[in-house]
Amino acid sequence: IAYEWTIRFRGLDRDGAHWLRTAWEEAHLERLPPGFESGPAVTPWECALIATHLEYLAQSDTLIRRKCGREIEREAMRRAQHALAAGAWRTHAGWQAIHELDGWLRADGHRRNPGTTADFVAASALWCLRRGWITPPTKAALLAHATAISE
């Protein structure tokens, strides 16, 4: 993030904003598959954020590297690349790969938490929101979805 400040957020604008906008548009055009096997359908908003996170994680996560070493970081990158190659949120195989990646990241006491990429996803979302490129869900939609996933 500090580096992005020094380059006037060109990387964020070029990469994260592009990935988020692309996934946002695709998720709103396509019929969304059911999410994880046991849960309710996911929203286009979630699909766009998940896809953006996968794109960032497929390249690197320096927090994982600092906490767990380069080999674990490479494994996280490989798993994210696999989820993207499998279709990410667009296919059953993609959802399976996302689910497996999520479980792997949470294992080991959450030491593999992809914090750097999470920061970039949040920054990308704010970047796109501020420019009006994406529209957040309404409070009512968020509350309805929260209710649906908590049941």
C-alpha positions in Angstrom: 0.0 0.0 0.0 2.9 2.4 0.8 4.4 1.7 -2.6 1.1 2.5 -4.2 1.2 5.9 -2.6 4.6 6.5 -4.1 3.3 5.7 -7.6 0.1 7.6 -7.2 -2.0 4.4 -7.1 -1.3 3.5 -10.7 -1.0 -0.2 -9.9 -4.3 -0.1 -8.0 -6.0 1.7 -10.8 -4.4 -0.6 -13.5 -4.9 -4.0 -11.7 -7.3 -4.1 -8.8 -9.8 -1.7 -10.2 -9.7 -3.5 -13.5 -10.2 -6.9 -11.9 -13.0 -5.7 -9.7 -14.8 -3.8 -12.5 -14.5 -6.8 -14.9 -15.8 -9.3 -12.3 -18.5 -6.9 -11.2 -19.8 -6.5 -14.8 -19.6 -10.3 -15.4 -21.3 -11.2 -12.2 -24.2 -8.9 -13.0 -24.6 -10.3 -16.5 -24.4 -14.0 -15.7 -26.7 -16.2 -13.8 -24.8 -16.9 -10.6 -24.2 -20.5 -9.5 -25.1 -21.5 -6.0 -22.2 -20.7 -3.7 -20.5 -23.2 -1.5 -22.3 -26.5 -1.3 -24.2 -25.9 1.9 -24.9 -22.2 1.7 -27.3 -19.9 -0.1 -26.5 -18.3 -3.4 -23.8 -15.6 -3.4 -24.3 -12.1 -4.6 -22.7 -10.4 -7.6 -20.9 -8.1 -5.1 -19.4 -11.1 -3.3 -18.3 -12.7 -6.6 -16.5 -9.5 -7.7 -14.7 -9.3 -4.4 -13.7 -12.9 -4.4 -12.5 -12.7 -8.0 -10.4 -9.6 -7.2 -8.9 -11.3 -4.1 -8.0 -14.4 -6.1 -6.3 -12.2 -8.7 -4.2 -10.4 -6.1 -3.4 -13.6 -4.2 -2.4 -15.4 -7.4 0.5 -12.9 -7.7 1.7 -12.6 -4.1 0.9 -11.9 -0.5 3.7 -10.4 1.5 2.0 -11.0 4.9 1.9 -14.7 4.2 5.5 -14.6 3.1 6.6 -12.7 6.3 4.6 -15.0 8.6 5.0 -18.4 6.9 7.9 -18.2 4.4 8.2 -18.1 0.6 7.1 -21.7 0.1 3.8 -21.2 1.8 3.3 -18.0 -0.1 3.9 -19.9 -3.3 1.4 -22.5 -2.3 -1.2 -19.8 -1.6 -0.4 -18.3 -5.0 -0.7 -21.7 -6.7 -4.1 -22.4 -5.1 -5.4 -19.0 -6.1 -4.2 -19.6 -9.7 -5.9 -23.0 -9.7 -9.2 -21.4 -8.5 -9.0 -18.8 -11.3 -8.2 -21.4 -13.9 -11.1 -23.6 -12.7 -13.5 -20.7 -13.4 -13.6 -19.1 -10.0 -17.2 -18.2 -9.1 -18.4 -19.1 -12.6 -18.2 -22.9 -12.2 -18.7 -25.7 -9.7 -15.0 -26.6 -10.0 -14.1 -23.0 -9.4 -16.2 -22.9 -6.2 -14.7 -26.1 -5.1 -11.2 -24.7 -5.5 -12.2 -21.5 -3.7 -13.7 -23.6 -0.8 -10.5 -25.6 -0.6 -8.3 -22.5 -0.7 -10.4 -20.9 2.0 -10.1 -24.0 4.3 -6.4 -24.1 3.7 -5.9 -20.4 4.5 -7.9 -20.8 7.7 -6.0 -23.9 8.8 -2.9 -23.6 10.9 -4.5 -21.1 13.3 -5.1 -18.6 10.6 -1.3 -18.0 10.1 -1.9 -18.0 6.3 -4.3 -15.1 6.5 -3.8 -13.2 3.2 -3.7 -9.7 4.8 -1.8 -7.9 2.1 -4.2 -8.9 -0.6 -7.2 -8.2 1.6 -5.9 -4.6 2.0 -5.6 -4.3 -1.8 -9.1 -5.7 -2.3 -10.5 -3.1 0.1 -8.5 -0.3 -1.5 -9.7 -1.5 -5.0 -13.3 -1.5 -3.8 -13.0 2.0 -2.4 -11.2 3.2 -5.6 -14.1 1.9 -7.8 -16.8 3.1 -5.5 -15.4 6.6 -5.3 -15.3 6.8 -9.1 -18.8 5.4 -9.5 -17.6 2.4 -11.4 -19.5 0.0 -9.1 -22.4 0.4 -6.8 -22.6 -1.1 -3.4 -25.5 -3.2 -2.4 -28.2 -1.4 -0.4 -28.4 -1.8 3.3 -31.7 -3.7 2.9 -30.0 -6.1 0.4 -27.1 -6.6 2.8 -29.4 -7.3 5.8 -31.5 -9.7 3.7 -28.4 -11.6 2.6 -27.0 -11.6 6.1 -30.3 -13.1 7.3 -30.2 -15.7 4.6 -26.7 -16.9 5.3 -27.2 -17.0 9.0 -30.1 -19.4 8.8 
